[in-house]
Amino acid sequence: MPKFLLTRWHGLHIVWALALILLLSLGLAYFHWELGLAAVILCGVLVYYTIQAEKAFRHDLNEYISTLSHRVKRAGNEVVNELPLGILLYNEDRTIEWSNPYIAVMADRDSLIGQPMDEIFPALKGKKEQIFEVQIGLKVYQVYARYEERLMYFRDVSEYHLLSKSYEEEKTVLGIVMMDNLDEVTQGMDDQSRNLMMSKVTSQIAEWALQYEIFLKRIASDKYLLVLDQHTLKELEQTKFELLDEIRELTADHKLPLTISMGFAGGSTNLIELGQLMQTSLDMALGRGGDQVAVKMGQRLSFYGGRSNAVEKRTRVRARVISHALRDLIKESEKVIITGHKNPDMDVIGAAVGMLKAVHLSGKEGYIVLEGVNPSIKRLLDLLSEDERIGLSFISPEEALTLVNPRTLVAVLDTHKASMLKEPRILQNTHRIVIVDHHRRGEDFIGDAILVYMEPYASSTCELVTELLQYFHDPMEISPLEATALLAGIVVDTKSFSLQTGARTFEAASYLRRNGADSALVRKLLKEDLTDYMKKAEIIKNAEIINDHIAIAVSEPGSKVPQLTIAQVADTLLNMNEILASFVISERPDGFIGISARSTGQINVQVIMEQLGGGGHLTNAATQLDGTLAEANRKLREVLNQMEEEEGLFE
């Protein structure tokens, strides 16, 4: 407030003071008229001066208020028209009614009044948030929306956005590269050939790191440490990590091509945490068969590569070490609960019988969790029930839950995902967990297992259990019934030794045959009914060929087909001429939509099924979905089209 307003003294009190002075002057004139007249004259002068002072005050006050109003109005105009803040008003039809000049500059137009807001600024269409960011042209704006008043404010945050993006891109990422089958490739090589091959591979890796400005440090004969940023990692993801193919092609002239696996971790500022996540990512890539990359970025886990089958290990050292460790764990446990995935197949039952044999040899109680009998295992279970000791070992998931305690060992067979178990709560009551599986490792892994034997190269879990039994006890004798159950599991998973079969598969089968496994009985167990065959034919007739080499068959709506039949149809379609991959979609008796996928190895069906929530092998995978057959078919085709656009379906 101006100083003159503080020094003025005006109001009714002045009027009353002047009236009092006039009365006193008149009283004085009554006693002494000369003095009274002088006092009245002075009072009149005072009244005149006061009136003039009041007029001057009011004039100055009005002038000040006028000046202040002008300044406020000018400041308001500057806020609306000149400050870097956009203001936009629109009506119920989302038509622009008014905007300040800043909005016109944003839209690069002279006049916006009467224009549809969603056409001028398409990025605003469908927005419901109170505060959000949109990109208009080359700039990013933060928008404050007041929908009740149909008013929006725009603030340019492009520099902040660029700074934030730069900060995210410059975050540290740790990676590790490992030659995952170096021992198998170099076995039998002389030193000169080995050194020459290693020199080529090392040079290729070094050139790749130099090309993308990655810090590379060799930490072992077959391992390299990588330090990079998130921007470089995005570039590598866009190229699908072509180094995998380059290394494989570089050593293609060898009996076995050398393959590498990588693990990357980012999204954290804690280097210790990054190091742990990096090792976990590498373990994930190796657990899925190698020749691929696992990237752990915050909550996101992505996989790249995996186009080749896992290389079969020629040495059985690991099998012997795992067998001895398993023997010690069984002896230290009170009892053993053996469980597998839902809807058990012959591989689960055969492996469970083999594991039960190991438990009995250790003098411990063993139980096999069985949720129910399905057509795929009914004949085998009828055969096993003839053996009283094996037949009495089958218990329900509810019974298993009551038997488990901290001293119980739980053996999980043919899966490594808790969600695949009929009763996952079994794992919560004990930390003594063993996993034996031949599937490629997925994200949903039982993390607190104390012993893990996962070999993606193996044909089946029965093959792995057979190898463990050979080193479990000396001498080791198994009954013909147990050997037949194990052989049946191998035959089913290899499609009678035609798929996913290596030298060790035949060695395991030979061992079982020497112990009395009846191959004729196995064939009898695998025979199917004519009714089932007709059901498969009904689905096959709906098959459609896409991309010249992919068969997709969808069953009739309302037809309930068991998962086993769905898988068998996929196997049958793969036997057709020029078919390299098959997908069968059908509604299952439990209400889910089942998809079974098979391939000859030129397309990774595991990756496809993982994008639909499932998993499996490179040549054998499956998933289950909610919804309808049409929705499942659409989702599958979308994934196939996406893969075809990004990197091609076939090698």
Helices and strands as residue ranges (DSSP letters): H 3-7, H 12-31, H 33-81, E 86-90, E 96-99, H 101-107, H 117-120, G 122-124, E 131-136, E 139-146, E 151-156, H 158-169, E 172-179, H 182-186, H 191-211, E 215-220, E 223-229, H 230-238, H 243-250, E 260-266, H 271-287, E 292-297, E 300-305, H 317-332, E 335-339, H 346-361, E 365-369, H 378-384, H 388-391, E 394-395, H 397-403, E 408-413, G 418-420, G 424-429, E 433-437, E 451-454, H 461-472, H 480-494, H 503-514, H 519-525, H 530-540, E 544-546, E 550-554, H 563-574, E 581-587, E 593-599, H 605-611, E 615-616, E 620-625, H 629-646
